[in-house]
Amino acid sequence: MDAWPVHTFTTWEDFQEGQVLLIDKPREWTSFDVVNKVRYAIRKGGGFRKIKVGHAGTLDPLATGVLVVCTGRMTKRINELTAEDKAYDGHITFGSTTDSHDLETEPQPSGDASGLTRKALDETVTTLTGDLQQIPPRFSAKKVNGQKAYIAARKGQDIQMRVAEVTVKRFDITNWTSPVMGFDILCSKGTYIRALARDAGKATGVGAHLSALRRTASGDFRLEDCLTLDAFLSQLDTLPTPPPKTD
């Protein structure tokens, strides 16, 4: 992490030179909501006509945790940062499924989870560890026939998702209190934790959905290194007032 300009800004111009901002994404905010908020705050505070801002790895609206945001010249290295492994913790609830595989859509009963044992779950997560052929969720930003899949899914259109190759390097069960399983996962970019929840439900025969998700790391960047959005905006207030722009 030391090789990156993480929260090293002391002037507004530092954002043009390039910053890496680690934001703890709020629940129910999209990743682009955060980017837009950061861009607006920097542009307004620094008196810039425009400033480049982007993120390195989308988080679903209901997820929280590490969102890597780049500004200025650092946006040229977004692909490099996006390619890093990601770590997550959260909960999978068995015995009910949703169309989106998380709580964006309404859970529906799908089976009786009362008979599930820790041994059976250990065996299930083992089958979902390693190199996998994963089918992304229909409610995702993957493009199908030129449009984002979730747009077609919300219209009730029948769409076929392409299989993606992903790697799950770690899938540990952290607790089990039926019907909710806690987990800790380390995976490659492009892995959908919602899809892992779906597939765990299929493997156990009772169905499942992702009921909580927090990204705890993105590459070398950890959750403890993140700022809340409010804390970041407060730091902007401490920067010196920029000199007036002259044409």
N, C-alpha and C positions, 0 to 999 in steps of 0.2 A: 504493500500500500504506500510505502514511503516514496516510491518512484512517481506517484501521481499527485497532481496538485489538488489534494482533497481539503476543501474548506480553508484554503490558504489566502483567501481574498482579504485585502486591507483597503483597497480602493475599487471604485466602480470599473476602472479600466481592466482590472484583473479578470473580470468576467469575459471581456473581449479576448484577452490573451488566452484564456481557457481555464475553466475550473471543473473539477469533478465534485458534485454535490451528492451526498448520501442522505436521502430523505426516507423517513419511516412513513410509508404511504398510509394515509387514513383509510379506514373502512368506508366503503360506498363511494370513494373517489376513483375515477379511472386514472390510469397512468398519464393519459393526455391532459386530464384535469390538472394534475400536479405540474406537468410541463408548462401548461398555459399560465398557471398562477405564478410560477417562478419567472417565466419570460416577461409577463406583464410587470411584476414587481421590479425586476432588474431594469427593464426598459424605462419605466416611469422614474425610478429612483436615480438612475444614471443619466437620464436625459437623452437616451439613445433613440434614434429613429427606428432601429431594428437591432435585434440581438439573436444569434442562433442558440437554440436550446433544444435538446432532445434527450431521450432516455435509452438505457441499454438493457432492455428486457421487460416486456409487459407483465404487469400484475393484474389479475382479474379484479373487478370493482370490490368484491366482498373480501378480498385478501388484503393483508397488511404486511408491513415489513420493508426490507431493503429495496429501494428503488434508486438506481444509479442514474443521476441526471448530469448531462454534460453541457457546458456552455462554450461559446466562442470557438476557438481553434480545437478544443477538445472534442467537438462534435465529429471531427474527422476520424476519431478513434473509437466511435461508438460500436462499430462492428467487432472490433477487437475485444471490447468489454462484454458485449452481448454473448460472445462465444464461450465465456467462462461457465464453469459448473455452478449450479444453484443448490442451496440447501433450504429445506422447509421443515416446519413442524405444524401439527394441526390435529384434526379429528376426522375420522370416517365413521358415519353412522350406518349400521347394518339393519336390514329389514324394511328399508324404504328406498325408493329411487326417485329421481327427478329427471325431467327432460334435459336439463343443462348439466346434470351430474353434480350440481352444488345447490345452494339455497337461493339461487336467482329465480328458480321456478319451484312450484309447490311440490313437496314430498308426497308420494303415494305409497301405501303399503305394498310390499312385494314379497314378504316371507317372514317366517318366525326365526328371529335371531337368538332366542333363548337357549337353544341347544348348541350354539357355537362355543367351542372351547379355545383356550389359548393355544393349545397344540395345533388345532386346525388352522388358526390364524397364522401361526408361525410357518406352517407349510405353505399357506397361500402367499404370504409376502415373499417367500423364497422363490416361488415361481414367477414373481414380478420383479425380480432382481437380476441385473446383468443386461445384456444386449436384447432389446425388445423390438417387436414390430407393433407399434402402437397406432390405433385409429384415433385421430383427434376428435374432440367433441364437436357435434354439429353447431352448438352454441359457442363458436370461437371465431377468431379473426382470420383464420385460414381462408384463402380465396379459392372458390370453386366456380368455374366458368365465369371468371372475371368479377365476381362479387364476393364480399365477405360472407362466410358460411352462416354466421348468426343472423344476418339480414334475411337470408333465404329460409332459415329455420323458423324465424318468428312469423314468416308469411305462410308457414305450413308446407313449404315446398319439399319435395323428396330429393335429397341431395346425397351423393356418394362421396365420402371423405377418403382421401388417399392415405394409405398406410405410411407412417413415418418411422424411421429407424432412430431409436433413442437408447440411452444407457442409464440404468438406475444402479448407481454404485453402492448405495446403502439404503436399506428399507428396514428400519428397526421399529418394533412395537414398543412404545414407552409406557403404555398402560392399557388395561382392558376392563371396562365396567360395562357389561352388556346393556345396550347395544352399541356403545361408543368405544372405538379404538383410537388411542393416541399414537402418533407416529413421528419419526424423524427420518427424513429422506435427503439423500445427496444424489443429484442427477445431472445429466447433460442438458445443454440448452434445447429448447423446443419440447421438453417433456411436460405433458399435461398431468398435474396431480389429480385433477378431476377424473381423467381417464383411468388412472391407477385405481381410484376409488370405485369407479364403475366396474373395472375388471376384477377387483377383489370381491365385489358383490356377486358377480357372475360365477367366480370360482367357488364361492361358498354356497351358491345356490339360493341365497336369500335376498340378494340385491343389496346395494349400498349407495351412498352419496357422500360427497365431501361436505362436512358441516362446519369446518373452520380451517383457515390456512394462514400461515405467517411465514414469509421468506426471512430466514435467519442469516443467510450469507449469499453473496454474489461474487464468485472468485475469492479474492482475499479480503473483500469488504464485508464487515460483520455488522450485525444489528446494533451492537453497542457503540459503533462508530457513527451511527445515524443521528440526524437532527429531526425533530418533529418539524412539520411545516411552519408552525407558529414560531418555533425557536429560530428557524432560518430567517423568517421575515423580521424577527426582532433584531437579529444580527445586522440585517441590512440597515436598520434604523441607526446603527452606531457608525456607519460609514460617513466620511466627510462629504459635505455637499459638493457636487461636481461644479467646475467652473462653467459659466454660461457659454452656450454654443454660439459660435460666430460663423456667418456664411461667407 
